[in-house]
Amino acid sequence: MSCPSDGGVAMKWTSTDVSRYAGSYEHVMESYTAGITVQAPQLDINTVAAGGGSRLFFRSGLFVVGPESAGAHPGPVCYRKGGHLTITDANLVLGRIVEEYFPAIFGETQDQPLDKSASVQAFQQLTDEINNFLSTQKDVEKKTLSIEEVAVGFLTVANETMCRPIRALTTGKGYDTSKHVLACFGGAGGQHACAIAKSLGMSQVVIHKYSGILSAYGMALADVVSEQQRPFNSSYLPENMPRILKEIEELKDVTHRELLAQGFSTQSIFYDVFLHLRYRGTDCALMCSAANQLSENSPPLEYQEFLDTFLLKYQTEFGFTIPGRDIIVDDIRVRSVGKYISRQEPDLPASQPGSQPIPEKIVKCYFDTLYQDTPIYLLTRLQPAHKISGPALIIDQNSTILVELGSEATMTSKGDLIIQVKSCKQVVIGTDLDAIQLSIFSHRFMSTAEQMGRVLQRTSISTNIKERLDFSCAVFGPEGGLVANAPHIPVHLGAMQETVQYQIRTLGDKIREGDVLLSNHPKAGGSHLPDLTVITPVFVPDSKKPVFFVASRGHHADIGGKTPGSMPPNSTTIYDEGAVFKSFKLVKGGIFQEQEVTDELNAPAQYPGCTGTRNLADNISDLRAQVAANQKGINLITSLISEYGLEVVQAYMTHIQNNAEVAVKDMLKEVAESAISSHGTSVLSAEEYMDDGSLIKLTVSLDKDEGTAVLDFSGTGYQVSGNCNAPRAVTLSAVIYSLRCMVGHDIPLNQGCLKPVTINIPTGCMLDPSEEAAVVGGNVMTSQRVVDVIFKCFKVCAASQGCMNNITFGDGTLGYYETVAGGAGAGPCWHGRGGVHTHMTNTRITDPEIVERRYPVVVQSFHLRPGSGGCGTYNGGDGVQRQLLFCKPMILSVMTERRIFSPYGLEGGSEGKKGRNLLLRHDGVIINLGPKQSYPVQPGDVFHMETPGGGGWGPPGVSGHHGTPSLDHSLRSTSALSSGLGGGSLYTYQRLQESA
């Protein structure tokens, strides 16, 4: 079938793959699956952990689908092997899977049919659990649910889970989802196609006659491909075109010979030519192909052909182009295709005019609120032009297709199905809590923050935001409380609500429609000055106050101050660290205040030894990108308001926060009971020393009856003269992150996590310093140490590296900033992961090839630091070693922790090794730079960094775990990934957030 754009959904057993097709294949160079980044040419396919075998849970008031899978063995409950409740069980209970049309291959003897009664019994137990929970809740719309309502609820949540990656590939990239056709395949896909299409506003679904085995069918008919790729790394200019064409011809010759050797003739071989293009100064390269597939006799490629393709793709992907900037060819790639002779399938005999298919039988299927008679048709007995109105089931040997009420399926001349999906009337829901809708709204709010992040990444221009992903986006309620966030940077998230609430308190009625606010001051909820927060209040007609807020916080590479990168290791006041904004109107009455913000960004030059921003153009571009990201959030939330009404949306903002509050209270009750039974007291305490000797002290008083806690940081050291002071908002971020981790299962991270907690931070200590205090290190170092103290107090896990290992270097013409990974602490049932960022950061490091290409340095080594993780029953993760060779005179700045005090072990586990910062001068002298230093480097000097390892847990040798786990183990250990903290890894935090 020919259509403008297809959205492909392949629903399999443990996951669902989503893709988009608009006349050509969309290739990407990088994908992220199961915590692993794969950099290779590949189709742009997103995978989400929701499939027929995805397990069903009810956790703290939320319906949760996956990411855990029942697998093929033991499989779902209905497989008769003592399995788990899954999506398949839900469809069976509702009558959408019919036992007699499934083969009798189940049970231990593999000769029994599906066991519907077992699925019903398991759902009854889960329904009882849900109803018991609802009976204890206030303001619940319905306190008793039936088995069928629970099953429908889980299917609805599963469908919404699958919609999120589709929105990411469409609206997240600037395409209108409703303009697409949904092409659905996979054994389970047909059961959910109509519901997904309705949710996304699509009006048509296409299901191939072999949809259940379409991947295997496609592989059997697939062409044979030979690919070759070479680096080029030169400007894309007309004068370089002869070199490019020469490289292309050489690659064509190699791939041509490979296909000839496989039996293809020259006439059956065609070529796709790709240039990997990017703007100079950016790392985001786009794979651009020639307009048409080439043959041996095609005319030479033209320069303008690739240029037009690049500019169009860049405009579509990012919303702008950069006139006047050089375009670089990173790589040249040739994809040669050996085409098999296409077999044209004959048309099937048409049905007689006016004839209607006869159903095999009528069964009862549950839809919305009642059972309905649902006819069953066999796909093999349908004829072209047959029309089937829903509700109906169409079954073949490999799949079951559900045609929902109001939809109509028509068979094509080739035997495929086209389903016209009619938009259904929106179900009216009230403001009282509905457990199913709570899960749906959780997905919708999370999806909003995610799409804001994608817009920010697309439209920003700086390396820090576009490539290192050092940004966060979130949605806030009318009082400024955090409602939902994408899984970005934890240290931003708790602090951002402080920023929004500060603006509400300070500006009050002065916040007007059309205003956008800018803030970064520590006393206004800032983390450190380079993190600029852009806040947009949202009004609806007739509202005098904002009905909600959206905000984005991005780390700008430079905002002035003493050193390039605006992160001076020797700063003593906030004015050394760059431009300061408290409540600045970046947009006033809809007009971007470019001159005013430019003046503020240049203002640091008035202070001795400081300059204004060193890259104003990037600052302005990134601020505009943050405004655009906020606008995306506004559009999505206002669409949600149009769909459900303002009162309902605001009510569910509150319900989601209350849900997180209940989960944290339950956790605190369990911790209090455990503490009392083991130690006779519910008061916990811990302390840790910073490398400068400053003390961070915490006493936690738990109330086991109320599920509340008082976190008292009294005794913490005074404000320091350096920059390790942490704004109060950063400590709140550390607390909210830690509580979220300790809950141990999927809940949204929002303001509700802090509701059961009272936090006492003495004024004037290093966790609540004065307005003038330097704070740049507090965000990137002290925040990590606060998490260490909290986890030590609760005895959750051993210490992680306790640092973000900050490196900056530059001169008057360039500046570079990176954070380096280290070891994660071990826990009671997991090894710490090696070579990862932990806890309060989640940024990526720039590829060595890109660093060397763009900056005058050589990455001499970058590898794990064997043996640096602490030994124990479970071992701490290893730190890393990184060496940078400098090729020109520059200023090197380092800000690090855990160079004096080692990361602690727990329960008998040993400490992780401390980090070390050395400068290997070209004249042979070796200098220990210490934890924090700014130092001039010369060509030939080498900076050598060793980052700390994580602490161990438990006495070594108890369970036979000896030595430091290998890289392979740390990446693939299921025990590490299944734990609530995942060894302190932010991958698990992201994984939990994506499934929450």
N, C-alpha and C positions, 0 to 999 in steps of 0.2 A: 504494500500500500504506500502511496506517495502522500506525504503530508509535510507542512512547513517545518515542524519541530516535534520530535518524539522525546518523551521522558520515559526511560526504560526502568522497570522494576523487576528484578529477579529475586523472588522470595524463596530461599532455600531452607535447609533444616536449622542451621544455627545462626544465619545472618541473612540480610537482604542487601543486594548490590543495586546501586542506583547510577544511571548514566543519562546523558543527554545527546541527542543526535539531531542535527539540523542540516542534513545534506552532505556532511563530511565528518570524519572522525576527529574528535578533540583529543589531542595528545598533550600530556604534561611530562615534565622531567622529574617530578617528585610526588610521592604519596606517603600517607601516614596511616599505618594499620597496626593495631595491637601494640602501640607504643614504639614501633620501629619505623624509622624514616627510610624509604627506598628511593634512591635517586637513579632513575633509568628511564628511557623513553617508554611511555605506557599510555593506555587509554585513561581518560579522566573518569574514574569510577569511584564513587563513595560507598563505603560499607558501614552498615549499622547492625548492632547485635540484636536483631529481632527476626526470628524465623519460626518455622513450625515447631521446632524443638526448644524454643526459648522458655525458660521456667517462669512461673508466676509467683509473686510474693505480695503480701500486704504488710507494709512496714511503716509504722508510726503514722497511720492514716492515709498512706499513699498506695495506690495500685501500681506495682512495679513489674515490668516485663523485661527479663534478661538483666544484664548481659549473660548470665550463666545459662548454659544449655544442658538439657537432659542427655544429649548425645544419642547415638543409635543404640547404645546399650548402657544403662537399662532402658533409656528412652522414656516416653510419656507413661503415665499411669495405665492407660488403656493398652499398652503393649504386653501386659501380664508378666512383667519382670521386676516388679517392685520399684518402678520408676518414679518420676516427679511430675507434678502438675504443669502442663505446658499449654501453648496456644492450640496444639492439636486436640488436647482434651476439651478445651473450650468449644471448638468447632464441633466436636462430636456430641457434647452435651446439648448444644443448641440445635442439633439435627442437620447441621451444614456438612457433616460427613456422615455417610450412610454405611453401616458396618458391612452389609451384604455385598457392597460394591468394592470392598477392600479384599485383597487376597488373605487367606487363612494361613498366615506365616508367623504368628505371634506365640508367646509363651515359651517356656523352657524347651518344649518339644517342637516349636516352630511350625505348628499345624493347627493353631486355634485362631478364631477371628478376634477383632478388636473387642475389648471388654468395656462397653459403655457404662455398665453398672459400677465398675470400679472408679471410673472418672466422675460419675455422679456422686459417689460416696466421698471421694476426695474433695470435690467442690463443696459438698455439704459441710465438711469439717472446716474448710477455709471460710465459708459463708458464716458459720457460727462464730468463728474468730472475729470476723469483720463486724458482725452485729453486736458482739460483746463490746468491742471497742466503741462503736457508734453510740451505744446506750450510755456511755460515760461522758459523752461530749455534749457541750452546749451548742445551741443554735444550729443543730443538724437538721437538714431538710427532711431526710428520711432515715429513721433509726433502725429500720428492718429491711434488708434486701433479700430477694429470693436468689436461689442458685442461678437461675437464668440471668437475672440482672447483674450478678457478679461476673458471670462469664462474658456477657456483652460488654461490661465495663472493661475487662482486661483486653478484649479485642479492640475496643475503642482506643485504649492507651497504646496498644501495639501499632495500630494504624497511624496514630499521631507520631509515634517514634519513627515510623518509616517516612512520614511526610517531612520531617526535619531535614534529612540530607537532600531531598528533592528540592526543597526551598533553597538550600545552600547552592545547588547547581543552577537554579533558575533566578529567582528574585535576588539571591546573593550575588549574582553576576550581572544583574541588570536586565534579565529577561522576565516577561510576564508569564507566570505559571499557567494561567488560564488559556493561553494561546497554544498550548501544547496538547498533544495526544498521548495518552498513557499506554505504552506497550508493556504488557505484563506477561511474565513467564515464570517458570519454576513450578514445582509440584504444588506449592501452597499459594502461589501468587494469585490465581484466579478467584480464590475465596475472599480476597481482600481488595480486589481491583476497583469495584464500584465505590466502596467506602472511601478509599484513598483519593479517587478521582473527585468525589463530591467535596472532600475536605480541602482539596487544592483548587477547586473551581474549574476543573477540567470537564468537558462535556462528552468526551469520546474515549473509549478504551478499545484497544486492538489486542486480540489474543490469538496467537498462531495455533494452527491445528496440532502442532507438536510442542506446545508450550511446556509441557511437563518434562520433556527431554530436549529442549531447544538448544541448550549448550552442546550436548553430544551431537545432535543433528547438524548444528552449525559447524562443529569441528570436522565432521565428515565431509562437508561440502567446501570447507575453507580453502582459499588459495594458499600457496606456499610462498613464504616471504624470506628474503635474505636482506639483512641490514648491515651497513657499515657507517661508522661515524669517525670524524677526525676533528681535533681542535684547530681553530683558525686564529682567533684572538687578534683581529685587526678591524680597522674601521670599515664600515660598509659605505664605500665610495665608488663612483663609476670607474675610477682608475684602477680599483682593486678587483673589478669584475672579471678580467681575464684570469687572474689567479684563482678566483672562486670557481670559475667554469672548469679550469684545469683540474682542480681537486674533485669536482663533481664527476668529471669524466673518468678519473682514476677509480673513484669509488663505484661508479656504474660498472666499470670493467670487472672489478672484483666480484660484485654481486651477480653480474650477468654470467660469469663463468661458473659460479656456484649453482645457479639454477639450470644451466645447460647440463651440468653433471648429474642433475636429478631428472633429466629426460625432457625438459621443456624446450620447445623450439623458440627461436628468436622472435617469431611473430606472436607468441603467447606471453612474452615478458614485457611488463610495463614498469614505469619508474615513478616514485614519489620523491621529490627533492625537498629537503627542509633546511632552512637556515635558522640557527638558534640566535635570535637578535635581542639586544637590550640597549637601553640608553647608557651612555658613559656615566659612571658615578652611581649606578644602581646595580643591584644584584638580581633583579627580577627579569629573566630572559623569557621570551615567548618563542614557541616553535612555529615558524611561519613556512608554509608550503607554497609551491608554485600553484597557479590557479587551476591547472588541469593535470591529469595524469599523463605522463610522457611515454612515448614509444621510441623505438630505435630511430625512427625517421622524423621525430618532432623537431621543429626549429629551435635554435639556441634560446636559452632563457634570457629575459631582459632584466636590467637593473630595476626598473620601475615596478616590475611585477611583485618582487618581494617587499619593496618599500611600501607600496600601497597596502599590502596584506598586513605588514607590521603596524602601520599607523591605524588601520581600521581595527585590528585586534586590540591594540593598546587603548584606543578610545573606548571600545566596547567594554574592555575589562576594567579599566581604571577611571574612565570618565574624563580623561584629558590626554593631551600629548604635550611634548616639551620641544617646541620649535627652537631651532638653532643649536640643539645639543647633538653631539656625535652619536651615531648608532654603531654598536660594536657587534661583530659576528663572533660569537663564542665558539660555535661548532658548525660543521657541515655534515649533514646526514642524508644518506641515500637509502631508500627502502624499495627494493626491487620485488615485484610481485609476479609469480608464475601462476597464470590463470588457467584453471581447468575449464573445459568446455561446459558452459552453463546448461544445465538440464531444465528445460521449460516444462513445468508441470501442466498437464492438460486440464482444461476446465471440467469441473464435475457436471453431471447432468442436472439441469435446472429443475426445480420443483414445478408441479402443475400450478397454473395460475389459480390463486384462491385456496390452494391446499394448505393445511396446517399440520404440523407434526403431532404425532400422538404420543403422549407421555407414557413412560414405562410403568410408573406408579405414582401415587400421591403420598407424600410424607408430611409430617408436621415439623416446621422449622420456626424457631423463635426469632422475632424481629421486634426491636424496641420494647414493647410492653405486652405482647401476646404471641401465642402460637398461630401460625397461618398454614393453610393447605398449600403445599409447595410441590409442583410437578417435577418429576425427574425425567430428563431426556438423555439419550446416549448420543454423543457427538457423531459417532459413525453412522447413525441413522438419519441425521439431518441432511437436508439438501439445500443448495444455493437458493437464496431469497426467502427461506423459511425465517419467520420472525417469532421470537419467544419473548413474551412480556413477563417481567418479574412480579412476584418472586418465583424463581425457578432454579433448579440445579441442572447443570449440563456436565455429564461425567464421561470420561474415557479411561483408558487403562492407566494413564499416568498423571491425571490431574482431575480436580473437581472445581468447576466454575460456578460461582454464585452470581445470579442476576438478581439484584436487589429490587425491592418494590419501587415502581415508578420508572425503572430502566427497561430497555428493550434491546435484545440481541438479534443480530441478523447474520446469517451465514453468507460468506462471499463465494464467488465462483471457484476459488481455490480451496475452500473448506475451512477458512479462517473465520473468526467471529469478530464482529464490530458491535460494541455495546454503546448505545446512546444513553448517557447518564443524565437524568433530569435532576436539576437542583431541587433539593427537598426543602420544605419550610423549616427554618431554624427552630429547634426545640427551645421553648422558653424555659429558662431556669431562674430561680430566685436568688436572693442574696444569702440565704441560709446555706450552710456547708453541705455539699454533695461530694462524697468521697471520690466518685469517678471523675466528676468535673474538676475536682482539686488536682488530680493527676494531669488532666488535659491542660488546665491553665498553667500548671508548672512547666509543661513542655512549651506552651505558647510564649510564656514570658522568657524562658531560657532561649528559645529560638530567636526572639527579638534581640536579645543581647548578642547572640552569636552573629546574626546578620549585621548588626551594627559594627561588630569587629571586622567582618569581611569587607564592609564598605570602607572602614578606616584603613585597612591594609591595602585595599585597591587604590584608594585615592591619595594616600600619603606619598611622600617622595623620599624621605630620609631612610637611610639604612636601618637606623634604630627601630623605627616603627614598621616599615614595610618588610624588612628581611629578618631582623632579630625578634620581631613581634613583641616588643617591650611596650605593651599597652593593655588597657582593660576597658570594657564597656559594661554598663549596668543600667537597670531600671529601678526607679525609686518611687515610693508612694507620695501622697500629698504632704506628709509631714517630713519627708526626706529619708525615711527608713528604707534600707536596701531590700528590694523585692526579689530580684533575680540578676544573675550575672553569668557571663560566659566564662568558661574555665581558662582565664587568662592569668594575671599575676596576683597571687594571694595577698601580697603586702599592700596592693592598691585597694582591695575590695572593701575591707572593713573601714579603711580610712576615707574612702570616697563618700560614704554616707555622712561622715563628720563634716566633709566639705559642703555637701548639699545642705545639711542642717544649719551650718554656720551662715550660709547665704540667706536662708529663710529667717534666721534670728536677726541678722544684721540689716537686711534690706527690707524685709516685710512687704508692705504694700507698694514699695518702689520697684518691685519686680513686675515688669510689664510684658504683655504679649509682644513678640518680636525681639525680645532681648535674649542674648546669650552671654553667660557669665564666664569669666576666666579667673582661676585662683590656683596658687601653689604654696601659699604661706603656711608654715607648720602650725601656727595658731588657728588657722582656718581649715584644718583637716588635711593639710599637705603632708606628703611623705618626705620628699626632699625637693629642692627647687627645680631640677630638670624635669620633674614629673608635672606637666601642666594639665590641669583639669578643666575641661570645657563642659559647662552645665547649661542645659536648655529647659526652661520651664514650659509646660504645656497647658494651654487653656482650651476650653471648649466654649461654644456659644453661650452667652449669658453667665459665664463664670467670672467672678472677680478675682479669684485666687487660682494658682496653678492646680490642676487636678492630678498631675504626676510630674516627675522630672526624669530626664535621661541625661547621662553623663558619660564622658570618655576621658580617660587619663592616659597620656602618652609621654614617654621619656624622650625629650628633645636632646639632640646630640650636643648642643651648645646653647647656653642662654647668657653668656658672658661670665665674668668673674676672674679669678686669679690665673686659672690654667685652662688650656683647651679641654673641652669636654665638660667643663663646669663641675668637676668633682675633685677639687684640690685636696690632697691628703693632709695639708698643713693649714687648712682654714681654721680661723678662731672666732669669726663672727659670720652671721648669715649673709652679710654684704660681700664677703669674699666669694660667695658661691653663685652669684648671678642675679638676674632680674627677679623682682619680687612682686607678686600680685596677690591682693587679698580679696577684693570684690570689684573686679574690673569688668566693665561691660564691653565685651569683645564685639558684640553686635548690638546696636541700639536702634530700636524701631525698624529692624530689618536691614540695617545698613552696617556692613563690616567696617569697623573702625581701624583701618590699616595704618594710618599715620599715627594715631594715638598709641597703638600697640607697638609700633616701630620705635617710638620715642621711649617707651618703657623698657623695651629689650636692649636699647642702647644706653640706658641710664646707668648701669654698673660702671661705666667708664669714669664716673665722677669720683670713685673711691680709689685711694692709692694702690697701685700695683694691679689694678683690675682693668678690664676692657668690656665693651659692650658685646653683644652676641657676635660670634665669628661666622655665622652662616644665616643671615637674616632671611634670605630667600626660602630656605628650607623651613625655617620657623613659620613663616607666613603660610606656606603651602600646607604644612602639617596642621596648623590651626584651622585652615579652611577645611581640611579633610576631617578633622574632629567635628566641626560644625555639620558637615555632610553626614557623618556617621550618626550624629544625634538626630538629624532630620529623618534618617531611615527608621530609627527607633520610634520617633513620633508617628510616622506614617503607619507603622505596624500596630502600635498600640491604639491609635485612633480608629484603625480598621477593626480592631478587636472591640472597641467601644461601640462602633456602628453595628457590629454583629450581636453583641450581648447587652449593651447599655452601660452607661457610666457607673451606676450603682453596683451592678453585678461585677464589673471588672475591678472596681476598688474593693469590693467585699472580698474577692478572691485574692487580691494583694494581701489583705489582712489574714485571710485563712491560711495562706502559704507561710506567712511569718509565724502564725500560731502553730502550724504543723512542725516547723523546725524547733519551736520552743518546747513542744511536748517531747520530741525526740531527745533533746538535750537534757530535759528534766529526768526522763527515764534513765539516761546514762548516768547522771549525777546520783540518782538514788542507788543504782547498782554499785557505783564506786564507794559511796558512803557506807553501805552495808558491808561491802568487802573490807573496807578499812577498819570498821568497828570490830568485825569478827576476827581479823588477823592482828590488829594492833591495839584494839580497845579504845580507839579514838577516831573521830571523823575530821580531825585537823591534820592537814598535810603541810609539809614545808620543804623547801629546797633553796639552794643558793649556788651561784656561779660567778666567777670572776672574769671580767674582760682582760684583755692582754695588758691594758694600762693599769690594772689593779682595781678598777672600779667594780663594786659589788652589785649584782642583781639578786635581790632577795624576794622570795614569794612565800606567803602563808595562805593556804586555802582552807576555809572553814565550810564544811558541807552540812546540809540539812537533809537527812535521809527521808524525812516525812514529806517535805515540800519539794524536794528535788531542786534545791537552789544552792548557790555557792557564793561565798565572798572571797574574791581574789585580792589580797592585800600585799602591795609591793613596798610597804613600810620597811625601812632599813636599807633600801637601795641607795647607792652612792649619789653624791651631789652632782649637779651639772658639771661637766668637764670643760677644760679650756680648749680641747680639740673638737673634733666634729662627730664623735660617737654618741652625742645626745640624740635621743629618739623622740620625735613628736608624740604626744599622747595618742594621736590617731594611729600611729604605727603599732603601738602596744595593743590597741584595740584590734587591729588587724591580726596580730599574732594570736590574741586570745580567741577571736572568732574562728580563725583557721584551725587552731588546736582543738577547740571544742568540736568542730565539724569533723575532724579526723577521728576523734575518740568515740564518736557515736558509732562508727564502724560499719555503717550501711548507708544506703543512698538517701540523702535528704538534701534539699536545696540549701545553699549557703546564703543566708540572709539575716536581717536584723533579729529575727526570732531566736537565733542561736545565742544572742546576748541577753535576752529578756530574763532568763533565770539567774543571771550573774550580776553581782555588784562588784565593781572594780574600783579599788582605792589606790591611786597613784599620788604620792606626796608631791605637792607643788615645789618646784625648785630642784627636784632630783633629775637624774639624767634621762628619765622616762617622761618628764614633763618640764622641760627647760624653759628659760625665759625667751621672750620674743627675738632677742638679738643673738641667741646661741647658734653656733654652727651645727648643722644637722645632717650634712650630706652622707656621713658614714652611718648614722643611726638607721636609715632606711635599708641599707645594704648589708649591715653587719649586726648592729644591736638587735634588730628584729629577729635575726636567726638565733641569737643567744637567748632572747626572751622565750622563743619556742622551746629551746633546749631546757630552760628552767621549768617551764610548764610541764613538759613531758617527763622530766626528772621527778617533779613533785608528784605526779600521778603514776609514776613508774610505768609509763606506756612503752617506751623504747629507749635504747641508748642514744647518746648524742650523735648527731650527724656532723658534717664538717663545720657547721656553725659560722659560715661565711659565704659570700658570693665571689670572693677572690677577684676584686676589681682591678683592671689594668687599663690605663689610658696613656697614650703617647701622641705627640704632635709638635707642631711648631706654629708659626704665624700663618701658615698656608693650609694646614691639614690637621685633623684630629680624629682619633679612633678610640673607641671604648668597647671593652668586652668584659664579660664575667666568665669565670672558669669553674668547671664542675669539680666535685670532690666525692667523698664517700658518704653513704647514708648509714645511719645507725641500725643495728640489728634489733629485733624484737623477740617476744616470747615464742614465736612460731615462724620466724623468717630471717634469712640472711639479709644484711643491708646490701643494696645495690652499689656497684662501683661506677665511678665516672658519671655521676648524674648531678643535676641541680636539685636541691632539696628545699622543702618547706616553703619559704616565703618568696622564692623566685621561680620563674618558669620560662626564662628566655633561652634562645638557642645561640650557639657560637657560630661565627661566620666560618665558612669553609676555608681551609688553608689556601686553596688555589685562588680564591677571591681575595683573601687578605694580601697575598703576595702580589697579585695583579694590581691592586688598587693602592697599596701603601708600600713605602720603602723598607720593608722587613722581609725576612725569610723565616718561615716556621720550620725550625730545625728538627724538633721532635714534639710529639703530642701523643701520649700513651698512658695507660694505667700505671699506677705506682705499686707494684706487687708488694704485698706484706704490710701495707700501711693501714689496713683495716684491723681493728681489734679482734683478738681471738676469743672464742667462747663456744658454748653449745651451738649458738648461731653467731656467725662472724660478721663483723662490720664490713661495709663496702670499702673498696680501695679508693684512695685519692688518685689524682693524675699528675703527670709531669709535663710541663710545657716550656719550650725554649724558643725565644724570638731573637734572631740576629738582625741588628739594625744596620741600615745601609746609608744613613745620612744623620747629621746631628739633630737631635730632638730632645724634648723633655719627657722623661718616663715618670709616671706616677702610679703608685700601687697603694691600695687600701685593702687590708686583709685582717683577719682574726685567726685565733687558734695557732699563733706562732709561738706563744709562751705557755699557754695552758692547753693540755690535750683534751680531745673529745672523750667524755666519760663513758665507761662501760657500766652495765647494770647487772645485778644478781650474780656477781662473780665474773662477769665478762671483763676483758682487759680493755684499756684505753686505745683509741685510735692514735696513730702517729700525728704529731704536730706538722704544720706546714712550714715552708721555708722559702724565702725570697733572696736570690743571689744575683749579683751582677758580675759576669765574667768579662772583665775588660780586655780590650784587644792587646794590651801590653802584658797580659798574664796575671794581673792583680785580680783577686776575687774579693768582692765586697758583700757582706751580709747587710741587706737593705733594711731588715727588720719588718715589723708588721705594716708600717705606714711610712711612705717616703716619696719625695719628689726629687729626681736626680737627672742631671744632664747626661746623655749618652752620645757616643761617637760611632762613626762607621766601624764595624768589626766587633763592637760590644755585643754581648749575648745576655739577655735576661732569662734566668732559670727559675721557674716557679714549681714548687712541689706543694700540692694542696692536701689538706688533712684527710685522713681516713675516718670512717665511722667507728663508734665504739661497739664492742661485742656484748652479747647477752648470754648470761649463764656461764657456769664453769666450763672451761674447755674440755672436750673429750667425752662429755656425759653421753651424748647421743652419737658418738662416732664421727662428729664433724671436725675434721682437722684442716688447718691451713686456710688460706683465703680462697673463697670460691672463685672459679674462673670467670672470665668475661662471658663465656657462653652460658654458664649457669646463671649468672646475675641477670642476663637478659631474658632467660627463658624459664626461670624457676616459677612453677605455678604456685608454690607456697608463698613466694614473695608477692605475687600479683593478687592472690586471693585474700590477703590480710587487709584489715581496714586501713592501715597506714601504708601498706606496700613498701615497707622498709624506708618510709619517709619520702618515697618517690613522688614527684609531682605528676608522673604519668598516671599513677593510680588515682590521685586526686582528680585529674582531668577525666579519667575513665568513669569514676563515680559520678562526677558532675554531669557528664554527657548522658548517663543513663538515669539521672535523678528526675 
